[in-house]
Every structure is written in structure tokens, then in C-alpha cells.
Amino acid sequence: MKLKSLVSVALLSAAASLHAATVNVSGSITADTHWTADNEYKLSGYVFVTNEAVLTIDPGTVIKGEVSSGAGAAALIITKDSKIMAEGTAEAPIVFTSELDPLDGSLGPDRKGLWGGVILLGNATINSRADGETAEAPVSDQIEGLSVTADQIPLITFGGTNDEDSSGVMTYVSIRHGGADLGAGNEINGLTGGGVGSGTTLSYIEVFANYDDGFEFFGGTVSPDHLVAAFCGDDSFDFDTGFRGTLQYLFTVQVKTNEEPYGDKAIEWDGETSSIAGTPKGNVWVSNLTAIGIGDSSAAAPINPRDNATVHLVNSVFVDFKAGIEIEKDIGDVMPEIKSNVWFSHDADSNTTTAWGTSGSSDDLDATSYFTDATLNNMIADPMMLGVSRAPLAQLLDPRSADKDNSPIWTTTVFDASAAGAEVTDYVGAFGNNLWIQGWTNLALAGYVSSRGVFVDENGEDPAGDVTVTTPVVRNSTSKPVNISTRGFVGTGNSALTAGFVVNGSQVQSLLIRVAGPTLAADFGLSGTLSAAQLTLYRAGENTPLDSTTVVRTQTIAYSAELGGFPLNATGDAAMLATLAPGAYTVVVSGVNDATGIAIVEVYELD
């Protein structure tokens, strides 16, 4: 849809959204199939992609599972030798969710287990079976959480000898409200991988409000990045049966809802099943995880290595968990490598080396040395996050820190995990300066995530002059802004130009905000215009800016062209994108280096 200008004109009514046709899907997909965003796909029961078929899913496509449980739970299973090519984008993520989801963020974290989930099965090596039974090499197993007939067992079997196997691509995908209960405490994870090989790409994937684990990998060698596990009912991440991969840029936030289940550990780190002597041995690297626990007396320990797992945990941040790392006695002969992490409990009395290093169970090993050995660079300190919040529409969740001089996020010595395939950063935790969960996640759609943009330096300029910062946007919101249009004079000191507006409704809304100064002179012949503008956005009544820029960011150029607005001058004008919750806001325009003159502020809603 077109963007609607809100400058000096009455707010136009929103165009009616197009209603997608519903395509019912059940049984097996045995030939290459293409799902498109102009349809909505409804899963009924187990849907198997089999017979070496490739399922291609376009950006922006919505797949809904029937409300279901037991053996009839709706789930999508990519079988061995078949593939999924689900390549969403930041602006048009692919959504798997319940048929009850209105897609506006209003279905909350207490609505878990409404359908099944997504399961990928591959031919990579695993080291043991979930039932502990001895199996001939190459080891294979049946994925947990499914109840099938005898003739369907091959469809849920995974494992083999091809560690470079590919199950396809999943990028910018949101999986919501899954984890259907199959009975006897047997649930489906949000995204399950069984024997998934390193040829598979899993990047920018969110699991929201799943009844069981967020992500679980049984064996295999895939190395995912940018994963989000939000408000899941059990562990956020779980590794089993010889998984060997490198995971980087992970985020989890847990919440205690009115009914169980609610979040347990950030990572349950299993190596294998009994007799814990299988090969290849589980060996997982986790770098740049930010984990936020429940934050009350029932909070779990953050990590639980056990069952002969080889553990590497570096450059990560843990808050709101109870103190204590649960390293079980069956960890084997290789103690976990835990370096360059930040730990901070919601319970002040727990922030000691003894409390963090002792789980309180006689079955666990003493982990105190991880906090007393200074060479390991584990810090027990407040990471000084901008916001820890579990409140929808508050837009207060921001696990970054703007204090680069004092926050442990920026001052902790970073461990170089590049030999394991991880990128080298100058910060610990998932984000640094880039809050990559904005825009495309359900966390953002429901208004949990802060709309604060990139930090600015002491001169009010974008970091390193970066004008290509990408802000994901929310389309089709019914929350519309009003009361904006300003042309005025920008003076020095307190004589900035201020424009106020309100976002009404009950959803977050994406906006394009622009200030024109030099363009007014160059293209419209006005005199006395502002030569260089700084554009700063505030929530009304607050002093901390949500974003500030002195440049026309590359992403805003495309949106300006889409709406038919006049092009801005690359030097002197300024523009930003912002995704805002309902409420009042102010846009402040000041002059760079005390520049003065006439400027126009423009705000557009992105529909």
C-alpha cells in the first residue's frame, strides 16, 4: 500500500487490507511446492514434505495451524532429503502461528500449545538415540513429540553420515504459540532440528510463546545465528545427542504467566543419552547470547551442562536468573569452557562468586572457579541495560547499553571465537548497538521491544557515519498518528523546532520522519533555510531520545520514493524510520554547529 503523508493535510482514512485466500494443507507434500504471500495456508494434522520435494515460501507468507493437540496436532515436518526454502525479509517475515492469531500482536504469551511447530530432519551424524537403546552405525532415531503409525516411521526418522547435508533455508521467520501437548508430557518444540547438517541456513528466527522448548537440536552440525526464544514454557535452547554447531547472536526473554509452564533454563546442554559414550561427542559453541530469566524466586539456573557434553559459552550476558550454574557430575572428562560472560541476578544477595558457582544440589559440580579465576573474565556485575521489560505496548525491552565507558557489555574482555566460526565483536551479549529484534519479530509487533534507534556519538551523528542502518518496519497497523505538521524557524540554544504527534489505537505503527532544510533552498527557491539539521525523536515527557540523526539514511530514500515525496538533499537534510507504540511523541529539529534557518518536519505513516 502507499504511504500516507500527514503533513499539513487531514489524515486520510486507511485503505482496507486485502484478504488472503485460505489454502488448506494436510497429508504429504511429495512434489516441489510454492507458497505465496497472497494466500494464507492452514495446516491440519502432520504435514510432511517428503519424496525429496522442496517447499518454497515467499516473504510475508502466513501459515496457520489448526488448534489441535494429541496425535492430530498441526505441524510442518521437513523429512530427510527434502528441503524448505523459507526466505523472509526484515520487512516481510514469514509467520507460522495458530489459527487464533489475528496477527496484530494481541495474542499473548499465556496462549501456548495452540498447534504443533516446525521440524527439520536431516542426514547429519547423531551419537545416540533418545530412548538410550544401542543402535548400529550410522545411528538414526525418530524425532520426539510425534505419534505416528508404523508406515510413517520413515517420515520422522533422522540421522546419517552426511554432516554437510542441507535441509534448506529459513531466514526472518516467526514461529508463534506452538508446542501442542501430545499427551504424557510430550510436546513439540517451536523449531526442532534432527540431524540437520551444516549446509542448512537458519538465521533470524523467532519462537514466541511455545509450550515446550524454543529451539532444540538433536545431533547434526548446523550453525544458526540470530535466534529469539521469547516467553517459552521450558528451556529456551536445548542441545542433545551429539549436536555440534556454533550459535551466535541469541536472545531469550522469559516471563511468569498466570499458568504454568513458564520458562526454565536458558540452555539445557545435553551431550547424549546413556551410556554417554557415543561418538561423535556433542560439541557446541555459544557466543553472544543475551538471556533474561523470569526474575523472581522461581527462576531457574541459566545453564545446565551434562551428559558428556563439550561446552563452550563465551561473550554472553545473563540477568534475572537465580544464581548457580548446574554442571552435573556426568559432564565427562572435559569441563565446560565458560569465559568472558556477564552474570547479574535479580536477587542482590545472589550476586556473589559462591552463589553463582554453587547450584545447591549435591549432584552438581562446584562452579565457583569460573568466577574466582580472573583469567576467565567472567563478571558478576550489572550490565546496565537500557530496559528489561515483559510488558506489551510499553516498548521498554532494550537489552543494549548506551554506557560504553562503564557497562560490562562494552568493557568485558571479549573472547575470540573466530576459530569456531563466530564473528569477532567488541561487545558481549547479542546486540552491541544493533537491536536486531526490532520490526520483524512478534516481540516488536506486540510492542515489547524498544523503538529506540541506533546510538549517536557526542556530536549527534550516526555511528561511524553509517547511513545504511536498517530499521525493520511494521505494515498494516490500525494505529494511526495524528496532529503533525510543522514549518518553522530553527534557532540556537533553546529555539529548536518542535513538532508533536500522537499514535492512536492499540498496535505499534511504523513511521517515516523527515526534516527538509537545504532541499527547500535548492529545489524550491526558499531563502533563509536551515543548512544542516539534526532530527531527534522523543517519547513525550521523556528526556532520553528514541533516535537521533543528522543524515538521510539510505533506507528512508526508498520509502520517500514509494510515497512520491520530494527527494531530500543527502547533505544537510535528515530522515529516520521509527516503529512506535500508541502514545504521544515529539520531533525536535536543531541546527548542526549552531546552524539556523527555516525547516519543514514531515511525518508519514507506513501502511
N, C-alpha and C positions, 0 to 999 in steps of 0.2 A: 504494500500500500504506500501511497505518497505520504511524505511528512507534511504536517500542517504547521504553517507559520503562525505564531501567536503574537506577532509584533504589530502593534498599532491597529489591530483589527479584532473583531469579535471572534471568540473561539468557535471554530467550526465543529459541527457535530461529527462524531466518529462514524466512519463508514462501517457498515455491517461486515463482520468477518465471514469469510467463506466457510461453508460447512463441508467437511470432507466426507466422501462416501466411505461406508464401513465395509471392509472386506473380512469375512470370517475365515479363519485359518485353523485347521485341525489335521491330525494324522501326520503323514510323512511328506516332506518336500524332496522329490527324487530327481529333479532337473533344475538347471540354473534358473533362478527366480529373482525378480527385481521389484522391490517395494518402493513406492514413491510418496512424496510428501502431500500429494493431493488426495490421498486416501488415508483412512485410519484402519489399522489392522487389529483384529480381535482374535486373541489366541484362546482356543478351547482345548483343554487337556494337554498332554505332552505333544509338542510339535517337533519332530525330528527332521533335521536337514541331513540327508544321507545320500548314498549312491554317488559320492564324490561331487555332489552338487555345490554350487556357490550361491549363497543368498546375499544379494547386494541391496543395501538400504540407503536411500538418499538422505542428505542433510534435512533436518526438520521433520522427518517422519515420526509419527506416533504409533506405538504398538501397545495395545492394552490387553491385559489378561483378565479372563473372567474371574469373578470372585469364586474361589474354589479351594478345596483342601483335599487331603487324602490322596488316593491313587488317581483322582481326576484333576489334580491341581494343574493349572495352566503354566507351562514352562516352554522355553525355547532351548533345544539341545542340538548343538552342532557336533555331529558324530565324527569319529576318526575318518580322515581323508576328505572330509567336506570342509567348507570354509564359510565364514561370514565376512562380508566387506561392508562394515557399518562405519562410514567415514562422515561423521557430522562435522560441524564447524562451531566456532565460538558463538556466532550469531544464530546458527540453526542447529542446535544439538539434536541428536536422535534420542527419543524418550521411550523407555519401557516402563509401564506403570499399570495400575489397576483400572478397571473399567469405571470405578467410582471417582477417579481423579478428574476434577474439572480443569486441570492444567493451569490454574491460576495461583498455585502455592498454598491454597487454603486447606488442603488435606494434611493434617498434622502428623507429628512423629509418633503419636499413640496409635495410628492406623497402620499396623504391621500385619504381615501374613495374609494379605488380601489375594495374592496369587503366588505363583512359584518364583521363577527367576530365570537367569540366563546361564547356560552351562556350555563350556567348550571342552571338547575331548580330543586328544591328540596321540601321537605315536612316540613321544619322547620317553626317556627312561624313568621308571619309578623303582623304588627299592624294596617295597613290601606291600602287603595287602592290608586293607583296613580291618579285616577280621583276624589278622595275625596269623593266618594259615600260610604254610610254606607253599611257594609257587615256583614252577620251573622257569628258568630264564628263557626269553625275556619276561619279566614279571608284568602281569596285567591285572586289572581289578575292575570292579563295577563301581560307578560313581555313587556316592552316598546321597540319600534324600529322595530316591526314586523307587517306586514299586512297579515292576513290570512283569509281563508274562514271560514264559521260558523262551519263546521265539524272539522276544525283544531284547534279551540279554546282550547280544552283539551290539545293539544300538547304544548301550550305556557302558560299554567296555572301553578302557583306555590303557595306554602304556605300550611301549615297544622299544625300538633301538635307535630311532632317528631323533637325536637331540636338536637337529636343525629344522624339524618339522614346522609347518605353518598351518595354523587354524584360521588365518586371515588377519583382518584389521578391525579394531574398534577404537575410534577416536571421538571425543566430545559426545559421550553417551551418558545419559542419566537413567539409572535403574531404581525405581521407587516402589515402596510399600509391598515388597515381596517377602518370601520366606514362608510360604504356606506350610502348615503343620500336616505332615503325612501320617501322624499317629506315633505313639510311644516315644515322644520327644525327638522325632526325626523331622528336621526342617531343611529347607533348601536355602543355600546362601544367596546373597544378591548376585554376585558373579563367582562362579565356580570354575576352576581350571583343573582338568585331569590329564596329566601327561602332555601339557601344552609346550611346544617347542620354541626355540629361540627365534625362529622365522616368523613368529606371531608378533604383531604390534598391538599393545594395549596402552593407551595414553589418553589422559583427560577423561577419566571415567568416574562417575559418582554413583554410590549406592546410598539411598536415602530411606531411613525407617524400614530396614529389613528385620524380620523376626529373629533370624539367626545371625551368623557372621556376615560382615560386609563382603569381604573377599577371602576366598580360601583356595590355595593351590596345593594339589596332590601331585607330588613329583613334578617332573618337567623342568624346563630351562628358560622359560620366558622371563623377560626383564621389563616389567611395567614401569611407568612413570606417571606422575600427576594423577594420583588416585585419591578419592574422597570417600570416607565412610562416615556418614552423618546419622546419629541417633539410632544405631543398630542395636538389636536386642541381645547380642552376645559379643564375641570378640570383633574388633574392627578388622584385623588381618590375622590369618591363620595359615601356617605352613606345615605340610605333612609329607610323609612317605618319600623322602629324598628329594624335595624341591631344591633346585639350585638356580638362583637368579639374583640379579641386582635390582633393587627397587629404590627409586629416588623421587623426591618431592611427593610426600604422602601427607594427608591431613585427615584427622579424625576428631570429631566432637561428639560427646555422649551426653545424654540427658536422662534424668529420672522422671519417667512419666507416671501417671496415676496407677497404671497397672504394669506388672512385670510381663515380659522381660525388658530390662534396660541394660545398658552397656556393661561389659565386663572388661577384659584386658584390651590394651591397645594392640598387642601382638601375643598370640599363643604360638610358640616356636617349637613344633614337634619335628624330630628327625625321622622317625619311622615307628612302626608298630613292633611288638615283641617278635623276635628276641633282641631287637635293637642292634643287630649286627649286619644288616643288609647293606648292599652297595648298589649304586654309588651313594655315598653318605650325603645327607642333606647339608647344604652349604649356602647360606643366604646372607647377602649384604643388604642392609637398610641404611640409607643415608638421607638426611634432610626430611625427617618426619617431624611434624608438629602434632602432638596428641593432647587433647583436652578431655579429662575424665569427667565423671559425674559431679564431683566437687562436694560430696557430703560424706557422712560417716560410713556409708555403704560402698564407697568407691573401691574398686579393685586395685591390685598392683598393676603397674604399667606393662611389664613384660614377663613372660613365663617360658624360659628356655628349658627343654627337657628332651628325653628320648634320643640321646646321642646326636643332637643337632649341633652343627657348627655354626656359630652365631657371630655376626659382625654388625654391631649397632654403632653408628657414628653420626655426628653432626646433627643431632636431633634435640627436640625440646618437649618436655613432659610437664604438664601442670594439671592440678585438680585430681590427681590420683592419690591413694593412700600410700604412705611410704612403704618401701620394701620391694625388692626385686626377687621374684620367685624362681631361683635356679634349682631345679630338682636334682636329686642325687644321681639320677640315671643320665646325667648330661654327657657322660663318657669321659674320655681322656683329654679332650680339648676344651678348656674353659672358654666361655664367651669372651670375645673381644668387644669391649664396651668403652669407647673413647670419644672425647670432645662432645659431650652431651650436657644439656641443662635440665635440672630437676627442681621442681618447686611445688610443694604440696599446698593445698588449701588450708591444711591444719598446721599452724605455725609451730606447734610442738613436734611435728614430724620432720621438720627440716634440719635434721642432724645426720651426720655420717652414720651413726649407729642405726637410726630409724630407717634411713634409706637402704642400708646394707643388710638389714635383718628382716626377713619376711614374717617371723613369728611362728613358723612351722618347723618342727624338728626334722621334717622330711626334706627341707631345703638347705642349700649350702649358704654359708656366710658370704655375703657380697660386700662387706664393709670396705675391702681393699680397693674397690672401684672408686670409692670416694675419698680415701685417705692417701692413695698414691697420686701425688701431684702430677706425675708424668703422663697420666691418663687424661688429664684435662676435663674431668667431669666436674661440673659446677653445681652446687646447691645454692641457687640464687633466683631472685625474682627476674624473669625475662623482660619485664616492663612492657608487656603487650599493650597495644592501643585499646583493645577491648576483648574481654571474654564474656560472651552472652549467648543465651539459648532462647531469646525472645524473638518471635516473628515480628516483622514490620518495624522493629526497633533499629535495624541496620547498625548494630553495635558490635558485631563479631568481626574483629580485626586482629589476628594473631601476629601482626608485624610489630616492630618497634621503631619509632622515629628517632630515638635517642642513640645515635651511633657512637657516642663517646662513652656511654655508661651501660647500655643494655648488654647482657651476656649473649644475646642473639648476634651482636656485632663484635663483641670483644673476646669471646671464647676462641681459643686456638682451633682452627679448622683442620680436620684430618683429611689427608689427600687419599681419596679412594678411587683415583683415576685408574689404577691397575685393575680394579674390579669392574671398570666400565662406567663409573659415575663421573658426572661433571664436577669440576672444582669450583667452589663458591667462596665468597668472602664473608659468609654468614652461616649460622646453624639454623635448623628449622626449615620449614617448607617454602618460605616466601621471600625473605630478604625485603626488597622494596616492591615486589610484584605480587599483588593479591590476586592470583590467577583463578581463584574460585568465584570471582565476580562474574555476573552476567549469565553464564551458561548453566550453572547448577540450579537445582531446586532450592538449595540454601539461599541463593541470591534471589530467585523468583519470589520466594516466600518472605523476603525482607529480613533475613537473619544477618546477611553479610553487609559490612560497611560499604558505603558508596564513596568513601574517601579514595582519591586517586593517588597518583604517584607523588612521592615526596618532592619538595622543591628545595633547592640549596639556599644558602644565605642571601643570594641575590634574587631570589624568587624565580629562578629559571629551572626548567626541566632538567633532571639529572643528565649530565654529560651531553647536554644539548639534544637529547633524544626526542625527536618529534614523531617517532613511529610507535609510541606506546599504544597498545591495543586495549580498548575497553569493550568487553562483550556487552551486548545490548539485549533488552527485553522487548519483544514485539507484542502487539495486540493487547496491551493493557487497557483496562477500562478506567484507570485512574488518570485524570487529565489535569494539566496545570492551567491556572488562570491568573489574571492580574499581573501581566508583564508587558511592558513596552516602555523603553526609556531612551530618550535622546537628551544629552546634557553636556555640561562642561566639566571637564576633569581638571581640578586644580591641584595644588600642592598641600602637604600636611593633611588636615582632616577633610579636605574638599574633594574627596573621591566621589565618583558617580555610583550611586547605589540603586539597584532595581530589586523589587521584591515580587515573589510569586508564591502560589500555593499549589501543591499537588493534592487534588481531592481523590476520594474513593478509598479502596481497600487493597490495592495492589501497588507494587513498585512500578515506576514509569521511567523509561529512558528518554533523555532529552539531549538535544544539541544546543550548546550555548556559545554564542559568538559575540565578539566586540569588534566593530569596524572603526578604524581611525584613519590610517593612511589611504585606504580604499576610497573614503569619502572625498579626499582631495584628488587622487589620481583618476578615478573613474567618474566622479560626479561633480567635480569642479568646485567643491566647497572650500572655503578658506578657514584658517584657524583651527584645523583639525588636529587631533592627538597623533603624535608621530610614532609613539611606541607604547603599547598597552600591556598592563598586567591584569589578568582576569582571575578573580578569586571567588570561590563559591563557599558559602557558609549555610549551615542549618540555622534558622532564626533563633536568636538568643544565645548562640554559642560563639566562642572566640577562636576555636580551632578550625581551620579551613578543611573542607572536604577535598578540595583540589585547588590548584593554582597553576597558571601557565602564562607564559609570555610569547608563545608561538602558536602558529596554526598547525596542530598535529595532523599528521598525514591521514589518519583515519577520518577526520572530520571533513576532508576535502570531498570524499566520495559521497558523504551524506548531504553536503551542500549542493552537489550536482544533482543528486536524486530529487531534492525538493525544489530545484530550479532557482535557488537563491544566487545572488551575485557572488562571484569568486572573491575571496579575501586576499589581501596582499600577504605574501609569505614573510615579509619583514614589517613588523610593527603591529599588525592585527593579531588577534588571539582567538582560539576556539578550543573547546573541550566537549567530550561526551560525559554524561553523568546518569546513573541509574538511581533514582530517589524514591524513598518510601513516602506515603502520604504525609503532608506537613508543610510548614512554611519555610521558605529559603530566601536568601539574599545573594545577589551577584554584585560584587564590588569591583569597579574598574578604577585603577590608579595608573599613573604615568611612570614608566621606567626612567630612572635617573632624573626624577622630578619633571618629566615632560608634562605639558599641559595642553588642553585643547578640547574640541568637540568630538564626541564619540557616540555611537549608537550601540545599544545592547540588544541582541536578538536571542530569543529562545524558541525552539521548535520541539514539538512532541514527536517521538518516533513511534508510529503505529505499526 
